């Protein structure tokens, strides 16, 4: 059964649209993945607003197949760091192909992940593979990877617009997050985002974005 409401839409004009699009591009283009964090705590209530924003994302059949687990507990952060570093060490020392290591070399990454303990909070994004109904039965979810990816992108934008930094950390495999954080069967770890203020001496790799000509194809 469908139920419809009038769209809440604030009219504007094309000049304003262009100017907002440009301003948002300028702001988003300043976003960088940051690996050096200050240990300063986040303001009370801020994480909730960021996750509320992420959870406005569109999703397959509006199933909203995501869970955001926030970790600020130092012991738990320590446990996650040790588990991530053990996977990362295996990755850098044996699992990664020479081509993959060469591709990562401009980023200056290695198996050490101090940021998992220094950042004041870790947001672990889980993808719900299916739904759990109150009566114990399960229900189908759709496009869960796409949906959770979109929500995570919106979370990254929200973090940046709030004046904080993050990076998409992908320890591989990520199954240890499911165990350590005691998540239910239907959830699978999707991405780990440390979040905080940048360290005073934070540096970022000198890399460039593709040009518009490289990424945009017109048919008109
Ligand atoms: N997960 C590792 C390796 C890594 C892989 C890719 I692809 C990156 O863009 C960056 C890192 C790590 O986090 O170091």
Boltz pocket constraint, residues with backbone or C-beta under 6 A from the ligand:
constraints:
  - pocket:
      binder: B
      contacts: [[A, 88], [A, 91], [A, 104], [A, 107], [A, 109], [A, 110], [A, 111], [A, 168], [A, 169], [A, 170], [A, 171], [A, 172]]
      max_distance: 6.0
